[in-house]
Amino acid sequence: MLFKESILNVSDNSGVFTVKLISLYGKSYSSIGNFVLCCIKKTKSGKTFQNKYLAVLVSTKFPSYRKSGVFLRYDNNSVVLFKDKEVILASRVVGIIDANCSVAKKDKLFFLTKHFV
């Protein structure tokens, strides 16, 4: 459960380290699998990026519940950046992704990572 102005880590190799959540698309909070609009805060030196990117939430500190009664809680809030709703910005996703992540391009997202729960 994330709100506006939250600082998030980026879980891909695009060169962006942290982003700030600026829009939830009409919702009051956001959870795993939702698209959000982010503003870049910290990057590698020498790289240039646009100011705003579309991102999908892949893990949150707030617990996500499953139908089996298990709940998962991650160490940090993280996103994966997209160029648009179909093209991922990076070539590799680093870190753990929740299997409940309901994204249109879920297969592509899972293909780019080694770890998902």
Secondary structure per residue as TSV (DSSP state, phi and psi in degrees):
chain	resnum	aa	ss	phi	psi
A	1	M	-	360.0	109.9
A	2	L	B	-122.4	149.8
A	3	F	-	-118.1	174.0
A	4	K	T	-60.5	152.9
A	5	E	T	71.1	12.0
A	6	S	-	-76.8	143.5
A	7	I	E	-95.8	127.9
A	8	L	E	-123.6	150.4
A	9	N	E	-87.1	154.8
A	10	V	E	-105.2	129.1
A	11	S	-	-103.5	42.5
A	12	D	B	-143.6	177.1
A	13	N	S	-99.5	36.2
A	14	S	S	-77.8	-17.2
A	15	G	S	103.3	-1.1
A	16	V	E	-98.1	133.8
A	17	F	E	-96.9	-51.1
A	18	T	E	-132.6	150.4
A	19	V	E	-133.6	162.0
A	20	K	E	-115.1	130.1
A	21	L	E	-77.2	122.9
A	22	I	E	-117.3	-19.0
A	23	S	E	-148.1	139.1
A	24	L	-	-110.8	7.2
A	25	Y	S	59.0	56.0
A	26	G	S	84.3	3.7
A	27	K	-	-104.7	160.8
A	28	S	S	-87.9	-23.7
A	29	Y	-	-147.8	167.6
A	30	S	B	-131.3	149.6
A	31	S	-	-131.5	-175.9
A	32	I	T	-59.9	133.0
A	33	G	T	95.8	-6.7
A	34	N	-	-87.4	144.8
A	35	F	E	-82.2	137.1
A	36	V	E	-135.4	163.0
A	37	L	E	-103.8	129.3
A	38	C	E	-125.2	150.5
A	39	C	E	-111.7	134.3
A	40	I	E	-75.0	132.6
A	41	K	E	-109.2	-46.1
A	42	K	E	-136.5	130.4
A	43	T	E	-132.2	172.5
A	44	K	-	-67.9	149.0
A	45	S	T	-70.9	142.0
A	46	G	T	92.1	-10.6
A	47	K	-	-99.2	142.3
A	48	T	-	-114.8	139.9
A	49	F	-	-136.3	165.1
A	50	Q	-	-68.7	169.1
A	51	N	S	-81.2	-38.6
A	52	K	E	-118.9	140.0
A	53	Y	E	-136.9	152.2
A	54	L	E	-82.5	141.2
A	55	A	E	-143.0	158.4
A	56	V	E	-120.5	136.6
A	57	L	E	-76.4	127.7
A	58	V	E	-113.5	-20.7
A	59	S	E	-156.5	144.8
A	60	T	-	-136.0	158.9
A	61	K	S	-73.3	-28.1
A	62	F	S	-69.4	132.7
A	63	P	-	-65.4	139.7
A	64	S	E	-106.8	129.0
A	65	Y	E	-96.2	146.4
A	66	R	-	-113.6	166.6
A	67	K	T	-67.4	-24.1
A	68	S	T	-76.9	-5.5
A	69	G	S	98.9	-5.3
A	70	V	-	-84.2	143.0
A	71	F	E	-124.2	144.2
A	72	L	E	-114.6	134.2
A	73	R	-	-129.9	127.0
A	74	Y	-	-99.6	166.7
A	75	D	S	-77.2	-27.1
A	76	N	S	-144.0	164.7
A	77	N	-	-92.3	124.5
A	78	S	E	-139.3	155.8
A	79	V	E	-132.8	165.3
A	80	V	E	-120.4	130.0
A	81	L	E	-83.9	143.1
A	82	F	E	-122.4	146.5
A	83	K	S	-74.4	-46.4
A	84	D	S	-142.1	-167.2
A	85	K	S	-69.2	-7.9
A	86	E	S	-119.4	-16.0
A	87	V	-	-116.2	121.4
A	88	I	B	-80.6	140.1
A	89	L	S	-69.2	-38.9
A	90	A	S	-99.4	174.3
A	91	S	S	-104.4	-6.9
A	92	R	-	-147.6	140.4
A	93	V	B	-106.3	125.7
A	94	V	-	-105.9	134.6
A	95	G	S	104.2	-175.1
A	96	I	E	-92.7	139.2
A	97	I	E	-119.9	136.8
A	98	D	-	-72.0	134.9
A	99	A	T	-70.6	-17.8
A	100	N	T	-81.0	4.7
A	101	C	-	-65.8	105.9
A	102	S	-	-94.1	79.5
A	103	V	-	-111.3	149.5
A	104	A	T	-60.7	-35.8
A	105	K	T	-102.7	44.8
A	106	K	H	-61.3	-39.7
A	107	D	H	-63.2	-42.3
A	108	K	H	-65.1	-41.0
A	109	L	H	-65.3	-42.6
A	110	F	H	-71.5	-27.9
A	111	F	H	-68.7	-31.1
A	112	L	T	-84.1	-7.6
A	113	T	-	-115.1	160.6
A	114	K	S	-100.7	-24.7
A	115	H	E	-123.0	122.8
A	116	F	E	-143.8	146.6
A	117	V	-	-117.7	360.0
